[in-house]
Amino acid sequence: MAAGIYDSRSARQSLGSTGSGSRRHSLLSADGHSRASTQYDYATAWGQSGGDKLSRWRRAYIASDTGDAEGVQSSLLALPDDSRFTTCMAISEDQPLLAVGSGSYDTNMFFVQSLDGQLDVKASFASKFPIYSLAFKSNLLMAGTDRNTSVLYKVDRARLLGFASENAIDDTQGEDGPLVRCVGTYKNKAVKSIDIAAPGSHVPTKRVACVEFAPAFSGSTSSPWPPSSVGANSEMFLSCLGGVINVWDATRNQQALRVEKVSGQPLERAAWSPNAPATLVAAAGVDGTVSILDLRRRGKAVTWRTQQQQQQQQQQQQLDAIGVNDVAWSPFMPYWLATGSESGEARVWDLRYAAADGACVATLGHPTNYGAVRSVAWSETHADQLSTGTSDRAWRLYALHADSDDTTRTMLLADKRAAEDIGSVAAVGARGSSFYSLSSCGDLYMHQVGPQALKHAAVHRMQGAELEHVEKAVYTRDLQGAAEAVVGLVQQFKAGGDASGEHPIMQQAESIQRLCDLFKAKPRVGASAWTLPPAAIALGGESLADSTEDTARTEESKDAQAAAARGFHGDLAHVAYGLPPGYPLEATASRHPVVWQALEQLNMANLRIRLERVVKQAESSDVDAKGQPLWKAIAERERQLMQYVKAEPALFGAKLLRAAVKLVLPHDCIAGLRLGLGVCQAYLSSQRQHEHRGAEPVVTCAMLDALVHVLLFPTVFDADGSTEDSAPLAAASSREQITLDVAGVRARIGECLDACAEAVFEMVQLEISIQETVMRGGDQKRVAEDIVAVMQRHARSVRALVGSAAAEHVRDQVQLHARFPATTTLSASAVRLYLNSLLSTRAYDEHLANSQWWRMPPAAAAADAGHAVGSDSGWLSSYALARVVNRQTATAVVPRMQRQIDVVLATIKKEPLGLEPRLFRDTLLKVGRIWLSVDQEIKLEFETEVTSKDKATGASHTAVQRVRTGMEGLAAAFEEIGGAFLMLLEALTRHSSHRDAFRRAAGEARPLHEALAALVAESQQSDPQLRERGLVIRKYLRKLDHYAKNQPPEDTIDAGQ
């Protein structure tokens, strides 16, 4: 065919509509002119210009008959096919465009726009040869002719629909180019035509009965199909000629990629599976055999085969094959295949089972049908719906229904008969929610099935009028109406409840889960989820139907049929309820926001139900029915749970959330802490939002006292098990120790949450950071330094939260001392890790400054002032952790700090210039921090058991000995060590040139000067009463200032100053 045969300027092009286009009931008149009126003009139709009486009668009949009937809206378009010999139809996947082919030698290719329930002929052309099959993919149209040839056309769909050309980029002619042009011809394997066929055989024909483009392949690169020679952008297609299937690469028309002889009789239809991995092809023909080919197999590609049979009640009970006219793959279930045959029935096959005895899993037919099923098409919106077109001019829509007694039945939803009294339905198709049927006389119908026709097929699994209304709305795909009803129902469920104390949502758990199943977007069935039966074909490629010599079914055959029926029934019950696999729910929700709202409400309620069930199940088992740890089921849904807790914290409740966190913590500490912190932040956010609006908060942070107790356990308020048996090590102080039960501890935590919830939640974040630091591991000293750094950052964060003037009452009430990190958390573990890290890094001064709050006596308060938050008689020092901290201070910290001071003083006396400058700086800074940070001299007294052995008898004696430890004379030690450091700086200035001497002395003095100055400023800013203590250090800073600034001192320095 010449490339320009479809040039837009060709006289053979016949535009089928004007600017306004053809409309419903606005059919082409007999004289070929289109009418733009939206109503049928009876006077004109019966006038002389109306053509022959038959055409006028037909148009008048259709104009009155077409329309709403039993919930089906049908529109008719009479194609301008003078021969009235339409043969095939193809529907564009992504544009509202249909292509129709005719067996005429004149105008035989029509393009129809389907938009807004109307059909318009946009263009018609004359091909060189009659067209008997069509396939549409993107802008490519494949046509099968009667000359054993397939012809590929490139279609400018945009221009056909009235838009700018989509071929302008790769077509130099642009807007002036042809609307449709030939880009390739493919010669299929020829079949010799004979005048007289052998008995029992059909006359061979050169008609290409079927063409179809291949779907996108999803196999691995090592898969034998498609061949490596096929490029990534190539399009493959198949064509049927006789009993042979030819598979082509559209970019190469010299030789087919694959030639498979499927049958000795002509094939009527071959269909490529649209499901992954898209290597299966179904084929059927006049011999009644349905075959499945797997193109990955070399040699014999047929992997499944059966033969539809009909028993003829004759004298010899001869079984004659009944031809199959069409096959169609389910777009939702990759192993469901529908066929239409000359018997007048459509059948559904489940390819997971061998089709023994020609038995299918479902049969669809109508009592008034007396013609063959010419075409079948699955619904694109319902997995249980199948439409048929028959030779008695009828288009019908059926629904498959899985009954409760494990049987499958069919329901007729729509039945539309063409007005033409001759001919048959040549093709049916579906796109979206619309169905199309084409009669052999040139009538194209569009059927839109409405809720009135569909509602009778809805599956009901819930009781109650409101719930059944939702089920009907979902089945009729009125998702907006269903979503609006669901939102109202969920709100009713939340507001309900009875005196049982059970959460209202739990009382409606079954209904909630049914609604979730109804709205759930089921995942597509993957290629690995099913396989063809291993023995689908008997030796010799014969059907698995029983031998004609033995028509009695064996028990094995009956069992196989029963298994197939059960498997199909179970799948049908699953996919027919709610939305089918792969349904584009997101696209619907984007158009109707209420659908998103309903989905969120259902998912939220369902997650709450599942969470409570997991928590209850954990009381008796650690794993679920599948063997998965229960705590992991919670951890995996952390993000979704946090999203819903933020949206509606009251739905879940603090008690349930605490139980969920408690379940995760022992197995994954960090995951459990993060989950708990997320809950805390969600409650805080909700409380702040309600307070900002001036409304009463639905939830408050004080409700989380038990959760915070779990997250920070053991807290500083809990009894320390390590000190229960250490009565002899009790502090000499007469302060009474407070022992709280669980309720008392949580009451203290609740008071802290009321006072400053943000600071308490920051403590949970600190716990996470410390756990991450410990779990990273590494060098012990490095881990200790990292823990100290984490605590210092945390202290700065707490200072920012409680350091403002508005939070002054919080500071007084909670008694958090942001300068001392050990007092900024309620976690006893964090406090002990921090103090141990200070000890490991020899930061004795920091340890003493922080641990003093476990030794300080209660602050004096008026009798009616009440206790400070978190304590009854003092902060921290009243609780059991004080014993552990004070013991460590007395036995390790104070002696080591005292030893360091003593060693430095002894060295100074022996050799004043014998110490390195850094040792001077380190000791002076530690002594200065202790002097300025600790409120009183360190005096700790302990009673401890001392065991001694008698040398004469060898007997052991145990006695109680009082141990007193403390640090006195800090000011004197500072002055003495500081004077020695000044002498060292003076010596440095005398052992080199004048400029270099003072530069070196300044390098040694400046770090100490800056550190002491910052220490003085910080201490006086936090506590003005320390000003007198700072006089000693400020006096020393003035002397050090000369060396730090590269200037010689004015006075003579001696060690006595």
Secondary structure, DSSP 8 states (H G I E B T S, - for coil): --TTTT-TT-TT------SS---TT----TTS-----SS--HHHHTSGGG-SHHHHHHHHHHHHHSSEETTEEEEEEE---TT--EEEEEE-SSSSEEEEEES-SSEEEEEEEEETTEEEEEEEEE-SS-EEEEEEETTEEEEEESSSEEEEEEE-HHHHTTS--SSTTT-TTGGGS-SEEEEEEEE-------SS--TT-------EEEEEE-------TTSSSS-TTS-TT--EEEEEETTEEEEEETTB-SS-SEEEE--SS-EEEEEE--STT--EEEEEETT-EEEEEETTSSS--EEEEEE-EEE--STT--EEE--EEEEEE-SS-TTEEEEEETTS-EEEEETTS--GGG--SEEE--TT--S-EEEEEE-SS-TTEEEEEETTSEEEEEEEEE-TTS-EEEEEEEEEE-S-SS--EEEEEEETTEEEEEETTSEEEEEEE-HHHHGGG----S-SHHHHHHHHHHHTT-HHHHHHHHHHHHHHHHH---TT---HHHHTHHHHHHHHHHH-------GGG----TT-S-GGG--SS--TT--S--HHHHHHHHHHHHHHHHHHHHHHSSS-TT--HHHHHHH-HHHHHHHHHHHHHHHHHHHHHHHHHTTT-SB-TTS-BHHHHHHHTHHHHHHHHHH-HHHH-HHHHHHHHHHHTTT-HHHHHHHHHHHHHHHHHHHHHHHHTT---SS-GGGGHHHHHHHH-SBTTS--GGGTT-GGG-BSS--------HHHHHHHHHHHHHHHHHHHHHHHHHHHHHHHHHHH---HHHHHHHHHHHHHHHHHHHHHHH-SGGGHHHHHHH---TTSGGGS-SBHHHHHHHHHHHHHTT-HHHHHHHHGGGT-------TTS---TT-SSSSSTTSTHHHHHHHHIIIIIHHHHHHHHHHHHHHHHH-TT-S-HHHHHHHHHHHHHHHHH-SS-EEEEEEEEEEEE-TTT--EEEEEEEEEEEE--HHHHHHHHHHHHHHHHHHHTTSS-HHHHHHHHHHHHHHHHHHHHHHHHHHHHH-GGGGTTHHHHHHHHHHHHHHHTT---SS---TT-
